[in-house]
Amino acid sequence: MERDTRLDGLRRQFLLLTLPIAAVAGFSEWLLLRRNGEPAPPLLLVAAIASLALALLLWRRRRSLRFVEAAVATGVAAALFVLLYNALFAPEDVAAGRFARLAPWGSVSLAAVLLPLGSHRATWAASGIYTGLLVIGAAYLVRTGQSGVRPALLEPLIQFYLSNAVLLCLLYSWAEMRKQYDRTRHLARSMADLAHTDPLLGIPNRRQMQAYIQREIREAEEGMEPATMIMFDVDRFKQVNDTYGHETGDLVLRAVTAAVRQTLRSTDRVGRWGGDEFIVLVHVSELSQAYQLAQRLGDAVHQKLSDRFLQVTISLGVAPYHPGDTVASWVRRADQALLGAKESGRNRVVVGS
């Protein structure tokens, strides 16, 4: 499925905001510990510098969003492991107190990094981290034996493992909701495409072309360059269907559509108006240029189909925009020009008034 660029932008802004805050918090904690005469872990200073460096890399776009997210998640997970290991195995109570104070923030940071991802990969990563934390706890219990957990650590440890278990549940639920949301959005876009696209030819249908024509009228009324409408249909298409069958008729319409799309510019629009009738909207500076383009369309169709369907040609009517036109009046003038091409012998272009 396509990536949600808006969500990527929000995640990038979130990291650009929180990483400097985390760096300031790390530096402040390190300085306070030194000021109070407590041992200041060098890893705290390293983590602060790394947060600032990652923010700078993301801001300068030297590293991708995915790289920075992975680095932050790895760093937070490593900090949790170090905090827990020191709290359980270090002899002094300072590490236990630091764990009780900082571990909840580590869990919150990990959730903040992993939750926006909303993928099962994030859930698996969090599960692996939680399993590692459980292994450290189990190793501590094996080592202490009957003496058990130190009283000062009992409540913080319970809260630590419970909060991370809740994090796992949130990640799994969020991943499922994102998956369902992506499916629903994909289905909605598919339904929207079906509602505005001709299923046989893959080009805009009548409803979509009406919207395009209305937009052209609105822009012309606002002073922008008006479009010119070209309406065409396949000459003697009923005879093709009656002679060769409807499947062959569908092949003819697909071939005509392909030839027209290859001839038009990327700024031009072509859609199926109904049956074998098509409408093209083009922007040209002179009406004569629209006439020449219509002639090229007719030539392209004949050359494309002449090897398989000798009698297949198209007739075209050109109608410029007139101030005050509605969709109905503009299409009616293009249709009258097309009728003039039919009455003049088909396989030609007529410019209407």
N, C-alpha and C positions, 0 to 999 in steps of 0.2 A: 504494500500500500504506500501511497505517497506520504512524505513527511509533512507534518504540520509546521509550517514555517513560523506562524504566529506564536505557537508554543515554544519553538526554539528561541525566538526573540525574547520571550518572557523569561525563559530559563537563563539566557545570557545576561539579562538585566539583573536577575536575582543574584547570580554569582558575582557580577561586577559590584553589587551593593554589599553583599555579605562577606566576601573575601577580605576587603580592606578592614571591615569591622572586626573580623576574626583576627587579622594581623594586629590591630590595635589592642584587642583584648589579650592576645598572647604576650605582646610586649609589656602591657600593663601588669599582667600576672607575674611575669618574670621579674620586673622591677620591684614590685611589692614584696615578693619573696626575699629578694636580696636586701631590701630596706629593713625588713623585719628580722633579718639574720637567719632566715630559713634557707635550706638548700634549694637552689634554683636549678631545675633540670635543664640541661643544655638542649634537650629535645623540644622544650617549650619555645626556646628562641628559634630553633631551626624551623619549627612549625609555623611560627609567625612570619619568618622571612619567606618561607615557601608559599604561604597564602598571598603575601604581597606580590611575589614573583608571578604566580599563576594569574592574579588579577591583571597584572601588567601585560602578560602574554595574551590574555583574552581581549583586553582593551585594544592592544595593537594588532590583534588578529594574527599573531604569529603562531598560534596553536588553535586547533578546532575546538568547538564547544564540547564535543564528545571526549576529546583528550583531557580537557580541564576537568570535566565531571568525573572521569575515571581516576584522575590523579587525586582529586579532593576526596572521593569515596575511599580510595586506598589509604590516604593519609589519616582520615578519620578512623577507619577500621584499625589501622596500626596503633593509633593513639589509645583506642579502647583496649586493645590487647596489652599495651605497655602499662596502662593504668591498672588494669585488673591484675596483671602479673605482679607488679610492684606491691599492690595492696595486699595480696595473698601471701607472697613469699618474702617480702622485705621485712626485716625484724622490727623496724621502728614504726610507731603509730602515725608518723607524719604522712607516709604513703597512703595509709588507710583513710586518714582525714581528707587528703587530696582526692582520693577516689570517690569518697562520699560527696564531695563538693563538685567535682568536674564530670563524673561519669554520666549523670543525666543530660548534661549539655552535649556530651559526645554522642549519645543516642539521638538527641534532637537533631544534631548536625547531620548524622547519617541519614535520618529520615528525610531531612530537607533536601539532601542531595539525591536520594534514590526515589522518593515519591514522584517528582515530576517526570521521571523516565516512564513510569507506568507500564513497564514491560515485564514479562516473565523472567528476562535476564536479570533485572534488578532484584526480583524475588529470589532467584537462585543465588545471587551474590550475597544478599542479606542472610539467607539460610546458611550459606557457607561460613559467614562471619559468626553467626550465632552458634553454629556447631563448634567452631574454634573456641569461642568463649566458654561453652559448656565443657569442652575438653580441659581447659585450664582449671575450671572449678572442680571438675572430677579429680584431676591430678592433685589439687590441693587437699581434697577430702581424703584421698588415699594416703597422702603424706602425713596428715595430721592424725589420722586414725580416730581413736575414741575421744581424743581431746576436743575435736570438733572445731567449728569456726569461732574465732575470737568474738566476744560479745559486741565490740565496737563495729564489727564488720557485718554482723548477721542481718540487720535491717537494711543497710545499703545494698547488700548482695541480693536480698530478696527483691527489692525494688528494681535493681538493675536488670535482673533476669526477667522479671515480669514486664517491665517497660519494653524491653527488646522483643519479647514474645508478642506483645501488642503491636509493635512496629512490624513484625513479620505478617501478622494478620492484616494490618492496614495495607501493606504493600501488595499482598495477594489480592485483596478486595479491589484495590485501586487498579491493579493490572487487569483484572477481569472487567471492571467498568470501562477502562480505556479500550479494551479489546471490543467490547460491545458497542461503545461509542464509535469506534473506527468502522465497524461493520455497518452500523446504522447510517453514518455519514456517507460511506461508499455506496450503500443502497440508495440513499436519497439522491446522490449525484447521478447515479445510473438512471433512476426514474426521471430525473429532470432532463437528462440527455435524451431519453426515449420520448419525453413529451415535446421536445423541440427539435428532434432530428428525424429525418425520414428513414425508416428502418431498412428500406431496400437500397437506397443510394448513399446513405451516410452523410447527407448534406442537410442544412436547415429545412424544416417543413414550412407549411403555410403560416402556422402560428408564429414561428420564429421570424419569418420574413416580414410579417406584418409589424412585429416589434422593431425590426431593423428599419423598415420604411418610416414608421412613426418617429424613430430617433433621427433619421435623416431630415424629416420635415421640421422637427423641433430645432435641430442644429441650424438648418437653413433660416428659420425664423429668427434665430439669435445672431444672424449675420455671418455664419460660416459658409464655406463654399458648398453649394448644393450638389447633390448627386444627380446622375442621369440613370434612368431606368431602361433596361433592355429586357423585353419579354420575348421568348421564343418557344416554339414547340416543334415536335418531330413531324415532318410532312408525311401524310398518309399512314399515320401510326396504326390506325384501325385496320388498314389493309395488311400491315405487318403482322398484327395479332391474328387476324383471320387466316392468313396464309401459313404462318409458321408456328402459331400457338403463343400462349401468354408467356411461357418460359423464355422463348426467343425474344419476345417483346421486352421482358425484364433485362435480358442481356443487352439489347439495343439501348435501353435507357441507361444502364450502367456504363456502356461504352461512350454514349453521348456525354454523360456527366464527367467521365474521366477526361475526355478531350477538351471540354470546356474549362475544367479546373486547371489543366495543364497550360492553357492559353492565357487565363486570367492572371492578374498580378495578385500579390499577397494582400493588398489593400481592398481588392474587389470582393464582393459577396455574391454567391449564387445559391439559390434555394429552389426547391420544388414547390410550385404553386398549386399543382393538382394535375393528376393524370400524366400527360406528357408535356405539360406547360411548366416553364421555368422562368424565374425572374433573376436578373443580374443588376446589382447596384454598383456603379462605377463613378469615380471622381475624375473628371477631365476638365481641362480649361476651355476647350472648344467643342461644340456639338459635332463638328466634323471628326474629331478624334473618337467620339463614341461610335459614330458611323463606321469608321475604319476598324475599330475594335470588334464591332458586331460582324463585319465582313470576315475578320480573322477567325472568329468563332465558327462561322458557317464553313469556312474553308477547312478548319481543323477537324470538324466533325466529319465532313465528307472524306477527307484523307484518311481519317482514322477508321472509318467504317466501310470504305469502298471495296476493300478486299473481300469482305464477308457479306455485306448488304449493299448492293449496288444502288438501290433506289432510295436509300435512307439519306435524307437531307433535312435541314432545319430552315424555318422561316423566322425572321426576327423583326421586331418593331421597337423603335427607339423613341423614348419620350422624355424630354427634359423636365425639370421641376419648374412649376409656375408658382409664384407667391399666392398663398391662399389655398394651395392644394391640400386635399385630404388623402388618406390612403386610397379610398374608393375612387376619387377623381383622377389621381395619378395613375393608378392601375388601369382605369378605364381608357385613358388616352393611350397608354402603352398597348392595351389590347386592340384598340382601333387601328393603331399602326401595324400591329401584327396581322390583323385581318386584311389590311391593305396589301401586305406582302403576299398573303395567300391568294388574294384576288388578282394579283399581278403575275401570278404564275408560280409561286412558291420558290424556295431556295434562293431567297434574296432578302435584302434589308430595306425597310421603309422607315423614314424618320417622320414622326408625327409632329403635331403642332405643340 
